[in-house]
Amino acid sequence: MTASDWHSTPITAAMLRGWIELEQTPSGILPHRLPAWVRAQCADEQLAMVEQQPSGVRLCVRTAATVIELEALPMKRVYVGMPPRPDGIYDLTIDGIVAGQGSIAGGKVLRIDLAQWSADARLAAAMEPGEPGRLRFTDLPDGNKTVEIWLPHDEMTELVALHSNAPVEPAPPSEQRLWLHHGSSISHGSNATHPTGIWPAVAASRAGVDLLNLGLGGGALLDPFLARTIRDQSADLISLKLGINIVNMDLMRLRALGPAVHGFLDTIRDGHPTTPLLIVSPILCPIHEHTPGPCAPDFADGQLMFRATGSESDVASGKLTLSVIRDALQAIVAQRREADPNLHHLDGRHLYGKADHDQHPLPDRLHPDTATHRLIGERFAAVAFGAEGPFGGPISSGHG
């Protein structure tokens, strides 16, 4: 290949999907999944970190190239005293089928000391600088095709350029329905190993919809700014997976839960008065089924696990558990459906329940593995997007 055969193309907004705002940095473009006014308003360092992790964000281009290189600057997380985390995975898909995977070594490093975890979401962390790297995908098929590169769902990525042996251009705008999903770290993708393997991506592929994933690790807390963000986004379908973060942060009591959920829904309905809206309660999580939070890291046997630190006796005084929240969400939806027939409810245990836990236990007691993400995504597609589901329509034979 000669120099004249090689094309370098700066990455632009028109090439990207699944983001809310883009920030120009000294190195390139940083996708954000929350707007700048939220980032300025919120002092939660955990939320600031996870909204920059591009879960569901992907490059989407048309090209005849058989070799494509992505130039980007990743940010690695290192947890003090724990084994190194694997590098984030980039998935390349062609016409929806995974055709390549890889990582970019090096980059920035964020060192986090979980032993100093703060209940008010301050991270004991330090940032080390780094340089951009490149990831090469080879042996792509000849001819024009739609190529998507899904960014690592749990590794911040500043995008610089695409380098290829044929021109690339933004793919035409999607004609699929846009599904906006908001949830916690499980919706974000913990602990799936690659970005098209997180359950919202699996469900979106199966259902043939365009995904905007506002799954935010530790960030599904009924914050008013999240409701306003969802209100202001275009969306054909909306789902909210609520409950687990409220428990494991020990954020509120039963008295506050109902008004907070109603207020969250009222704000969303200000912008989406008739959009199909599905409320999903928590999947099974034994440590919090009947035991309140807060949740704390547990380093037994040198592995990061989680445990509930509350007491079942605290439920009588209004502390929340998953079982309490499921009952409350079901009652709220039933009440509101009298005036809002486009509001729906799904018990999360239909996606992952006791029998599933017996066969596929949560490896860290809180998050599913990749195989269980696929199970959850496939079930959600069947239940929510099936002909009789709240989002209706046929399910495609997509690939995650």
C-alpha positions in Angstrom: 0.0 0.0 0.0 1.5 3.4 -1.0 1.0 6.7 0.8 -1.4 7.8 -1.9 -3.7 4.9 -1.1 -4.0 5.9 2.6 -6.7 8.2 3.8 -6.7 10.1 7.1 -10.2 11.4 8.1 -10.8 13.5 11.2 -13.7 12.2 13.3 -16.7 14.4 13.2 -20.1 14.6 14.9 -21.8 13.2 11.7 -19.9 9.9 12.1 -21.1 9.4 15.7 -24.2 8.0 17.3 -25.4 7.4 20.8 -24.0 10.7 22.3 -25.6 13.8 23.8 -22.7 16.3 23.5 -19.2 16.3 22.1 -16.3 18.1 23.7 -13.2 19.3 21.7 -10.1 18.4 23.7 -6.4 19.0 22.9 -6.3 15.4 21.6 -9.6 15.0 19.8 -13.3 14.6 20.4 -14.7 13.4 23.7 -18.3 12.0 23.6 -20.4 12.9 26.6 -23.7 11.2 27.6 -24.9 14.1 29.7 -25.0 17.8 28.7 -22.6 20.4 29.9 -25.2 22.1 32.1 -25.6 18.8 34.1 -21.9 18.3 34.3 -21.5 21.9 35.7 -24.5 21.4 38.1 -23.6 18.0 39.6 -20.7 17.6 42.1 -20.8 13.7 41.9 -17.4 12.6 40.8 -18.6 9.1 40.1 -21.3 10.4 37.7 -18.7 12.7 36.1 -16.5 9.7 35.4 -19.2 7.3 34.1 -21.0 9.7 31.8 -17.7 10.1 29.9 -17.5 6.3 29.4 -19.1 5.9 26.0 -21.5 3.1 26.6 -23.6 2.7 23.4 -21.6 5.3 21.5 -20.3 4.2 18.1 -18.8 5.5 14.9 -20.9 4.7 11.9 -19.5 5.2 8.4 -19.8 4.0 4.8 -16.6 2.8 3.1 -15.1 0.4 0.7 -11.9 0.1 2.9 -10.5 -3.3 3.7 -8.2 -1.8 6.4 -9.3 0.7 9.0 -7.3 2.2 11.8 -8.9 4.1 14.7 -6.6 6.6 16.4 -7.8 7.5 19.9 -6.7 8.3 23.4 -8.2 6.0 26.0 -8.3 6.5 29.7 -7.6 3.3 31.8 -8.8 2.8 35.3 -6.5 1.3 37.9 -7.8 0.3 41.3 -5.2 0.5 44.0 -4.4 -2.9 45.4 -6.4 -4.8 42.8 -5.2 -6.7 39.7 -5.0 -4.6 36.5 -8.2 -4.3 34.6 -8.3 -5.5 31.0 -8.0 -2.9 28.3 -11.3 -1.7 26.9 -12.6 -3.5 23.8 -13.7 -1.8 20.6 -16.1 -3.9 18.5 -16.2 -3.4 14.7 -19.4 -4.5 13.0 -20.3 -4.7 9.3 -23.9 -4.4 8.5 -24.6 -5.3 12.2 -22.4 -8.3 12.4 -19.3 -8.3 14.6 -16.3 -8.6 12.3 -13.4 -7.5 14.5 -12.4 -6.6 18.1 -9.3 -5.0 19.7 -7.9 -2.6 22.2 -5.7 0.5 22.3 -2.9 0.1 24.8 -1.5 2.9 26.9 -3.3 6.2 27.2 -4.2 8.2 30.3 -4.4 6.4 33.7 -6.9 7.1 36.5 -5.8 5.6 39.8 -8.7 5.0 42.2 -8.5 4.0 45.8 -11.7 2.2 46.7 -10.5 1.8 50.3 -11.2 5.6 50.6 -14.6 5.4 48.9 -16.8 8.2 50.1 -20.5 8.0 50.7 -21.0 11.4 49.1 -19.5 10.1 45.8 -16.1 11.7 46.0 -13.5 9.5 44.4 -10.0 9.2 45.8 -8.3 9.3 42.4 -5.4 10.7 40.5 -4.9 11.2 36.7 -1.7 10.4 34.8 -1.3 11.8 31.3 -0.8 9.6 28.2 -0.6 9.6 24.4 -3.1 8.5 21.7 -2.7 5.0 20.1 -4.0 3.2 17.1 -6.1 0.1 16.6 -6.0 -1.6 13.2 -8.8 -3.7 11.7 -7.8 -5.7 8.7 -9.2 -8.2 6.1 -12.5 -6.3 5.9 -14.7 -7.4 2.9 -14.4 -5.6 -0.4 -17.1 -3.2 -1.6 -19.1 -0.5 0.0 -20.5 -1.3 3.4 -21.7 0.2 6.7 -19.0 -0.1 9.3 -19.7 0.7 13.0 -17.0 0.9 15.6 -18.5 0.6 19.1 -16.4 2.3 21.7 -15.5 0.6 25.0 -18.5 0.9 27.3 -16.4 1.3 30.4 -13.3 3.2 29.2 -13.3 6.9 28.3 -12.1 7.5 24.8 -11.0 10.7 23.0 -11.4 10.2 19.3 -8.8 11.6 16.9 -9.1 10.1 13.3 -9.8 7.2 11.1 -7.0 6.0 8.8 -8.1 3.7 5.9 -7.1 2.4 2.5 -10.3 3.9 0.9 -12.3 7.0 1.7 -14.8 7.0 4.6 -17.9 9.1 5.0 -20.7 9.4 7.5 -23.4 6.8 7.1 -26.8 8.2 6.2 -29.0 9.0 9.2 -30.7 6.0 10.8 -34.3 5.3 9.8 -34.8 3.0 12.9 -36.8 4.1 15.9 -34.7 5.7 18.6 -34.8 3.9 21.9 -33.6 6.0 24.9 -32.8 3.8 27.9 -31.7 5.0 31.4 -30.5 2.8 34.2 -27.7 1.9 36.5 -24.3 0.1 36.1 -26.0 -3.0 34.7 -27.5 -0.9 31.9 -24.2 0.8 31.6 -22.6 -2.6 30.9 -20.9 -3.9 34.1 -19.4 -6.6 33.9 -19.8 -7.4 30.2 -16.5 -7.7 28.3 -17.3 -5.9 25.1 -19.6 -3.0 24.0 -22.0 -4.9 21.8 -22.4 -7.5 24.5 -24.0 -5.1 27.1 -27.7 -6.0 27.4 -29.1 -2.7 26.0 -27.0 -3.2 22.8 -28.1 -6.8 22.6 -31.7 -5.8 22.9 -31.4 -3.0 20.4 -29.8 -5.3 17.8 -32.4 -7.9 18.3 -35.2 -5.3 18.0 -33.8 -3.3 15.1 -33.8 0.0 16.9 -31.2 2.8 17.3 -29.9 3.0 20.9 -29.2 6.0 23.1 -27.9 4.5 26.3 -28.1 6.6 29.4 -27.1 3.7 31.7 -24.8 5.3 34.2 -22.9 3.3 36.7 -24.1 4.4 40.2 -26.1 7.2 38.6 -29.8 6.0 38.4 -30.8 8.0 41.4 -33.9 9.8 40.2 -31.9 13.1 40.0 -34.1 15.9 38.5 -31.3 16.8 36.0 -31.5 13.3 34.5 -35.3 13.7 34.0 -34.7 17.0 32.4 -32.1 15.5 30.1 -34.4 12.8 29.0 -37.3 15.3 28.6 -35.1 17.3 26.1 -33.9 14.4 24.0 -35.6 13.1 20.9 -36.9 9.6 21.4 -39.5 7.2 20.0 -39.3 4.9 22.9 -38.1 5.4 26.5 -37.3 2.9 29.3 -36.2 3.5 32.8 -34.6 0.8 35.0 -34.9 2.1 38.5 -34.1 0.9 42.0 -30.7 -0.7 42.7 -28.7 2.5 43.0 -31.3 4.0 45.3 -30.8 1.0 47.6 -27.0 0.6 47.4 -26.5 4.3 47.9 -29.0 4.3 50.8 -30.2 7.5 49.2 -33.7 7.9 50.5 -36.5 6.5 52.6 -39.9 5.1 51.5 -41.6 8.4 52.2 -39.4 10.2 49.6 -39.4 7.5 47.0 -43.0 7.9 45.7 -42.8 11.7 45.2 -39.4 11.3 43.6 -40.6 8.8 41.0 -43.7 10.8 40.3 -41.7 14.0 39.8 -39.2 12.2 37.6 -42.0 10.9 35.4 -43.8 14.3 35.4 -40.7 16.0 34.0 -40.2 13.4 31.3 -43.9 13.6 30.3 -43.5 17.4 29.9 -41.4 16.6 26.8 -42.8 13.2 25.8 -46.5 13.3 26.7 -47.5 10.2 24.7 -44.2 8.4 24.0 -44.2 4.7 25.1 -42.5 4.7 28.5 -41.5 1.5 30.3 -40.6 1.4 33.9 -38.4 -1.7 34.7 -37.8 -2.6 38.4 -34.6 -4.3 39.5 -33.4 -7.7 38.5 -32.8 -10.2 41.3 -29.9 -9.2 43.5 -29.8 -11.4 46.7 -27.7 -9.1 48.8 -30.3 -6.3 48.6 -33.6 -8.2 48.2 -34.4 -7.8 51.8 -31.4 -6.0 53.2 -31.0 -2.2 52.8 -27.8 -0.4 51.8 -25.5 1.2 51.7 -23.5 -1.2 49.5 -19.7 -1.5 50.2 -16.8 -3.1 48.4 -15.6 -6.4 49.9 -12.0 -7.4 49.1 -12.3 -11.0 50.4 -9.9 -13.4 48.6 -8.3 -10.6 46.7 -11.3 -10.1 44.5 -13.7 -7.1 44.3 -17.1 -8.2 45.6 -19.9 -6.2 47.1 -22.0 -6.6 50.3 -25.0 -4.9 51.9 -24.2 -3.2 55.1 -27.7 -2.4 56.3 -30.0 -4.4 58.5 -33.3 -6.0 57.6 -34.8 -4.5 60.8 -34.3 -1.0 59.3 -37.0 -1.7 56.7 -39.6 -0.9 59.4 -38.2 2.6 59.7 -38.5 3.2 56.0 -35.2 2.1 54.6 -35.5 0.7 51.1 -34.8 -2.8 49.7 -35.3 -4.1 46.2 -38.5 -5.9 47.2 -39.9 -2.7 48.7 -39.0 -0.7 45.6 -40.5 -3.3 43.2 -43.9 -3.1 45.1 -43.7 0.8 45.1 -42.9 1.0 41.3 -45.7 -1.4 40.4 -48.2 0.6 42.4 -47.1 4.0 41.0 -47.4 2.7 37.4 -50.8 1.2 38.1 -52.0 4.5 39.5 -50.7 6.7 36.7 -51.9 4.3 33.9 -55.5 5.5 34.6 -54.5 8.8 32.9 -51.4 7.6 31.0 -52.1 4.4 29.0 -48.6 4.7 27.3 -46.9 4.1 30.7 -45.9 0.4 31.3 -44.2 -1.7 34.0 -41.9 -4.7 33.9 -40.8 -6.6 36.9 -37.0 -7.0 36.5 -37.1 -10.5 37.8 -38.6 -11.5 34.4 -35.3 -10.6 32.9 -33.2 -12.2 35.6 -34.8 -14.1 38.5 -34.0 -16.8 41.1 -33.7 -19.7 38.6 -31.3 -17.6 36.5 -29.2 -16.7 39.6 -29.0 -20.4 40.5 -27.5 -21.1 37.0 -25.7 -17.8 36.4 -24.8 -16.2 39.8 -23.6 -12.5 39.8 -19.8 -12.8 39.9 -19.3 -9.9 42.3 -22.8 -10.2 43.9 -24.0 -7.1 42.0 -23.4 -7.3 38.3 -24.0 -10.0 35.6 -21.3 -11.4 33.4 -21.3 -11.2 29.6 -23.4 -14.4 29.1 -26.0 -13.1 31.5 -26.1 -9.7 29.8 -27.0 -11.5 26.6 -29.7 -13.4 28.4 -31.2 -10.2 29.8 -31.0 -8.4 26.5 -32.7 -11.2 24.6 -35.5 -11.4 27.1 -36.0 -7.6 27.1 -36.2 -7.6 23.3 -38.8 -10.4 23.4 -40.9 -8.8 26.2 -40.6 -5.1 25.4 -40.3 -5.2 21.6 -42.5 -8.2 20.8 -45.8 -7.8 19.0 -47.7 -7.7 22.3 -45.0 -5.7 24.2 -45.2 -2.0 25.1 -42.8 -1.1 22.3 -44.5 -3.4 19.8 -43.2 -4.5 16.4 -41.4 -7.5 15.1 -38.0 -8.7 16.4 -35.2 -8.9 13.9 -32.5 -11.6 13.8 -29.9 -9.0 14.7 -26.4 -9.7 16.1 -25.0 -8.3 19.3 
